[in-house]
């Protein structure tokens, strides 16, 4: 039995980086939804933060969907 250690290390490294990136994006989304900044202009800052949080969740969903696509296809 011959194991290609370089390929195994490459898969491990990519998996680690993608996992940390997804957890970071999800954390940014949670943090963005949790923070409510009081503004005098009527809440335009809150809308921007909420939009960024939803964008983070959208990127997480896209990454998960791409992973499922790679497994199925």
C-alpha positions as CSV (number, residue, x, y, z in Angstrom):
1,X,0.0,0.0,0.0
2,X,1.4,3.3,-1.1
3,X,0.2,6.6,0.4
4,X,0.8,9.9,-1.3
5,X,1.7,12.0,1.7
6,X,1.9,15.2,-0.2
7,X,-1.6,14.9,-1.5
8,X,-2.9,14.0,2.0
9,X,-1.2,17.1,3.4
10,X,-2.6,19.2,0.7
11,X,-6.2,18.0,1.3
12,X,-5.7,18.6,5.1
13,X,-4.4,22.1,4.5
14,X,-7.2,23.1,2.2
15,X,-9.8,21.6,4.5
16,X,-8.3,23.5,7.5
17,X,-8.3,26.8,5.7
18,X,-11.8,26.4,4.3
19,X,-13.1,25.4,7.7
20,X,-11.6,28.4,9.5
21,X,-12.9,30.7,6.7
22,X,-16.4,29.4,7.0
23,X,-16.5,29.6,10.8
24,X,-15.1,33.1,10.5
25,X,-17.8,34.2,8.0
26,X,-20.5,32.7,10.1
27,X,-19.2,34.4,13.2
28,X,-19.1,37.7,11.4
29,X,-22.7,37.1,10.4
30,X,-23.8,36.3,14.0
31,X,-21.9,39.3,15.3
32,X,-23.4,41.6,12.7
33,X,-27.0,40.6,13.6
34,X,-26.3,40.8,17.3
35,X,-25.0,44.4,17.2
36,X,-27.6,47.2,17.1
37,X,-25.9,50.6,16.8
38,X,-28.1,53.5,17.8
39,X,-28.0,56.2,15.1
40,X,-29.5,59.7,14.9
41,X,-30.1,59.5,11.2
42,X,-32.8,56.8,11.4
43,X,-30.9,53.6,11.4
44,X,-28.9,53.6,8.1
45,X,-25.9,52.1,9.9
46,X,-28.0,49.2,11.2
47,X,-29.2,48.4,7.7
48,X,-25.6,48.3,6.5
49,X,-24.5,46.0,9.3
50,X,-27.5,43.7,8.7
51,X,-26.8,43.6,5.0
52,X,-23.2,42.6,5.7
53,X,-24.4,39.9,8.1
54,X,-26.8,38.5,5.5
55,X,-24.0,38.6,2.9
56,X,-21.8,36.5,5.2
57,X,-24.6,34.0,5.6
58,X,-25.1,33.9,1.9
59,X,-21.4,33.2,1.3
60,X,-21.5,30.4,3.9
61,X,-24.6,28.9,2.1
62,X,-22.8,29.2,-1.3
63,X,-19.7,27.4,0.1
64,X,-21.8,24.6,1.6
65,X,-23.8,24.3,-1.7
66,X,-20.5,24.1,-3.7
67,X,-19.2,21.4,-1.3
68,X,-22.4,19.4,-1.8
69,X,-22.1,19.9,-5.6
70,X,-18.5,18.6,-5.5
71,X,-19.6,15.5,-3.5
72,X,-22.6,14.7,-5.7
73,X,-21.1,15.5,-9.2
